[in-house]
Amino acid sequence: MTELPRGASRPLSLWISLGRNPMRTMPMMLVTLIASLGIASIVVLADSLIRTALAPNDFLKDGLVIRGDPAALDNAEVFLRDDPAAATRARLGPQTFIRGRILQLDSYFPVLLVPDGGGASTLARYGDRIDSGRLPATGTLEIAVPVGFAGGRSLRLGDIVGGPGDYTPLPLRIVGLTSGPKWIAIGSATGVRAAGGGGPEAILITQTDTATRDALDRRLRVRLPAPAVTVQHWTPPGDAADAGSYEDDLTLMLGFIMGVNAAVLSSIGGLLAFLYFRQRQAEFILLSIFGRTKWSLAQRTVGEIAVVVGTGWLAGIAAAILFMTILQELVFSKRAIIIDLSDPAPIFYTFPLALFTVAVSAVVTGIALARFDPIARLQARG
């Protein structure tokens, strides 16, 4: 076969080829962009719903709660004092809830009734801080609530929660708004006790290591038998099934969505790859005459498709971030819905989709080139 003239390979540059065929490559890029935008947005929204629904109790994710009357908790403190696994703990007052508004639904929102002077240290333990206002004064019916909680009920500093129609009969005045990674509401344990608020009190133990927490849980259940005290924890023990896990449901749902979209997008991508090949048959005939092998043509075509799909994927992720940022500013921030745009989950769910599309397109291109006979095509063109 005739060798390519010197410099004749330059017109085959991948970038030049893409630049000369914008209308041929645009459909595949747009399909990938739209699919990536849709899936990434769904992943962010699903994650935000889970985060928002769990926000009132998220601080208990790595915790053990020991409930009982004050005398029983005093005995528990003696046991816990020498246990390094329970070094980070806090004594809480009577269990108290206020009515929250999460995703437009009423929900129980816990208030941590801390000992005198314990408000600042409790917030600091979870990385929270006072955003505006102040901490509740000792011996009063004052509380500090998360900014998200206040936004969900359209509350401001000085407003009263509790009373008729709420989950506590005590009127609690909001004097501070907290912000940070956890939604923490705090109040004065002595103030609630003085106002007649009673019921079981608690010790909250924070232990992030799962194995250590599970071992401590077993020791507590042996040393502190029910019904004098009860031991509860938000996360299940390491050897227990969690059939009702929100995270498992989310993963299953997103996996199903990604699977359906992968099947649809790969089918469309394969069809577009075939059309892309058919539209360039004249070019491939000429290149074959000048000595280009089917393998080199396949490499070039698949490389172009990979660039097109990759560009569409990156553009889709960028569009999803922009879209969710706008929604957060205009809608979600006013409804106390948590959006975490730094979460890499959209990338993890959409990148395999782009890879699968390129793989299917490569197979389609390979089959088309294997059946491609440039001489027969040239003769057919007459």
N, C-alpha and C positions, 0 to 999 in steps of 0.2 A: 504494500500500500504506500501511497505517497506520504512522505513526512510533512508535518505542519511547517510552513515557512517560519523563519526566525521572527519572533515577536507575535506570532499569530495566536499564542496562548493568552495574551493579555485580554482580548475581548471575552475570554471565558472566565475572567475574574468573577468570583461569586458576587461581589458587591456591584460590579458593573452590570452583571446579568439581572440582579434584583432591581437595580435602578432603571433598567430598560424594560422591565415587565411589571410595572406597578399594578396594572389592572388585573394581571393574572395572579399576583400574590396577595392582593388586598382581601379577597373573600376569605381565604384561610386565616389570615391575620385577624380579621374582624370576628370570625367565628370563635377563635381561641380567646380573643379579648373578652367577648361577651360571656363566654362560658366561665372564664376565670373570674370575671367581675361578679357574676351571679353566685358562683360557689363560694368565693371568698366572703361576699356579703352575708350569705346564709350562715357560714361558719361563725363570723363575728356576731351576728344577731343571736344565734343559738347559744353561743358562749355567754353573751351578755345576759340573756334570760336566766341562765343557770346561776351566774354570779349574782345577779340582782335578787333572785329568789332565795339564795342561801346567805345573803349579806347579813341579815340580823343575827345569825348564829355562827357566822364564819370564824369568829374569834375562838369558838370551842373546837375547831377542827383538830387541834393538837392537844386537847385538854381532857382531863378527868374531873368530874364533878361529884363531890361527896355531899349528900344532903342528909340532914337530920336536925334534931333539936340542939340548942347551944351546948348542953351538957355532953351529949354524944360527940359533938364536933370537938369539944375540948379534949376528950379521950383520944380522938383521932389525931389531934395535933401532937400529942405525946408520941404516938407511933411514927408520925411523919417527920418529926424533928430530926431524927437520926437517919433518915432515908435520903441518900443523895439524889435519887430519881425524882423526889418531890421538893427539891430545893426551891423551885420557882412556883410559888403558890400564893393565893390571896384568900382571905376570909371575907365572905360576902354576907350581907344581911338577908332579910326575908325575901323569898322569891317574888319579884314584881314584874309585871308586864304592862305595857301601854299599847294602844292600838296604832299599828303602822299601816301605811298604804304603799304596797309593793305591787307594781304592774297593775295598778287600778283595782287591786283586791285588798281587803282588810287582812292583816296578819298580826300575830303576836310578836311584839318587839320587846326583848328583855332589857331591863335596867339593872346594872350592877350596883348594888348598894354597898359602898366601900366603907371601911372604918375611917374615923376622923383622920384627916391628913393623907389619906391614901389615894386620892383622885389622880394626882399628877403622876404618881408612880404606876398606877394601873394603866393610864393612857400610854405612858412611855413604854411599858412592857410590850405593847402591840404596835408601837411605832406611830401612834396617833398623837394629836396635839389639839389645843384649843384654837380654833380658827377665828372666832369672834366671841365677845362676851367674857365670861369667867367661869371658874370651877364652882360647883355648888358649895355654899357655906355650911359649916358643921351644924348639925342639929336642926336643919331646915328641910322643908319640902321643895327643894330646888333640884333641878336636874340639868345636865348638859347632854345634848343629843347630837347625833351625826347630821351633817349638812344634808345628806341624802334623805334621811328620815324627815327632816323639817320640810324639804322641798316636796316630798311625796304628799304631805298634808297641808302644804302652803302655810307653814307655821313660821313665826318670827320670835326674836328674843322678847321675853315678857309674856308670851302667850301661855295659857294653862292647858295641860293635858290631864287626863284622868277624870274621875267623876262619872256621872250618869252617861251611859252609852260607851264607856271605855272599859278597858280590862283591869283597871284598878279603881277603887272608890276614892282614893286619895287625890286631891287636887295638887298637881305638880307643876311648878312654874319653870319655864325654860329660861335659864340664865346664861347658857353657853352653847356654842355650836362647835362640834369636833370634826376634824378631817384627818385623813390618813388611810392606810391600807385596810383597816378594819372599821366596821361600823360599831362604835362603842358608845353606849349611853350610860352615864354614871349618876348616882345620887348619894345622899347621906344615909347610912344605915341607922345612925342614932336618931335622925329626924323622923324616919318612917316608923321606927319602934315607938318613939314618943307620941306619934299621932295615932297609935293603935294598930299599925300594920304588923301582922304576925305571920306565923307559918314557919315551915322548915327553913333553916338557913343553910349555907353551903361553904365548902372550901373548893376553890378552883385551882387545879394543878395544871401547869403548862409543861408538856414534855413532847418535844418534836420527834424524838426517835421512836419509831413504831414498836420495835422489839422491847425497848425499855418501858414504854408506856403499857404494853400488854402484860409484861411481867409484874409491874407495879399494880395493875388492875387485879391480877390474880392474888397477889399478896393481900391487897386491901379486902377482897371479898372473903378471904379466910380469917383475917385478923378482925375485921369489922363486919360481922354477920348482920343480915337483915333480921327484923325490921327496924332495928335501932338506927341504922343508917342505910342509905342506898348509894350505890356507885354507878354512875352513868358516864358514857363518853360518846362524843359526836361521831367519831370514826370507828368502824367495827374492829374487833381484834384481828390480828393477822391470820388466824386460822378459821375465821368465820366468813360465811358467804355474805355478799352484799347485793342481793337480788334486786333491791330497790334503788340502787345507786343512780343518782342523777347523771354522774359522769359516764357510767356504762350506757345508759339510755342515749346520752348525747352522742357518744362514739358510734353506737349502732345506727342511729339516725343519719349521722353525717356519712358513715360508711356506705349506707344504702344510697344516699343522694349522690355521692361521688361515683359509685358503681354505675348507676343509671346514666349519669352525665358522661362518664368515660365511654360507655357503650355507644351513646348517641353521638358524642363528639368524634370518637374514633371512626365511626361509620361515615360521618360527614367529611372528616379529614381524608379518609381513604378515597371517597368520591372526588373531592377537590384535587387530591394528588393525581388521580387518573385523568381528570380534565386538564390539569396543569401539564401532564405529559402529552396529552393529545394536542394541546395548543402549540406545543413546541416540536412537533414531529418534523417540520421542515428544517428546523435548526439541527435536530439530531441526525437527520439524513446527511446534511452537509458536513457535520463534524465526523460522522462515520466514514464518509468518503475521504476525508483528510487524515484518517488514521486513528480517530478516537475509539477506544474499546467500549463495549457495553459497561464494563466495570467502572471505567472512569466517568462515563455518563451517569451511572447510578450514584457514584460518590458525589458528583457535582449536584445532581438533582436533590438527593436526600439532604445534603448540606444546606442547600437553599431552603428546603422545607423546614429544617431544624432552626435556621435563623428566623424564618417567618413566624413559626410557632412560638419560639422563644421570645421574640419581640412582642407578639400578641399577648403572651403570658405575663411578661413584665408590665406591659401597658394595662392589662386587666387588674393586676395587683395594685398598681398605682391609682387606677380609677376607683377601685374598691376603697382604698384608704381615703381618698378625697371625698368619695360619696358618704362614707361613714363619719368622717369628720364634720361634714356639713349637717348630717342628721343629728350628730351629737350636739352641735351648737344650737340648732333650730328646734329640736324635738326632745331628745333624750335627756339633756341636762335639766329640762324643766319638769321631767317626770321621774327623776331620781333613778334612771336606768343606767347601769354601769356598763361602760364601753372601754375595753382595753385594746387600743390600737397597736400596742407593742407586742401582743401575743403572736408568736410565729405560726400558730395553727393554720391560718389561711394559706401560707406558703406550703406547709406539709401536705395539705389536702389537695392543692391545685397543681403542684409540681409533677406528681405522678401522672396526672391527667395529661399534661403537656408531653411527657415522655411517651406515654401510651399512644398518643396521637401521632407522634413522629415515628414510632415503631410500626404502627399500622400503615402509615403512608410509605414507609420504606419497603414493607412487604408488597404493597400494591405496585409501587414503582418497579421493584425487582421483577415481579411477574410480568408487567407490561414490557419491560426492556428485554426479558428473556424471549418473549414472543415477537419482538421487534425485528423486522427484516428490512434494512434500509433500501436494498436493491429492489425488492418487491414493491415497496412503497413508492420508490422513484419511478418505476415502470408504470405503476397504477396512476401516477400523476400525469404520465404521458408526455 
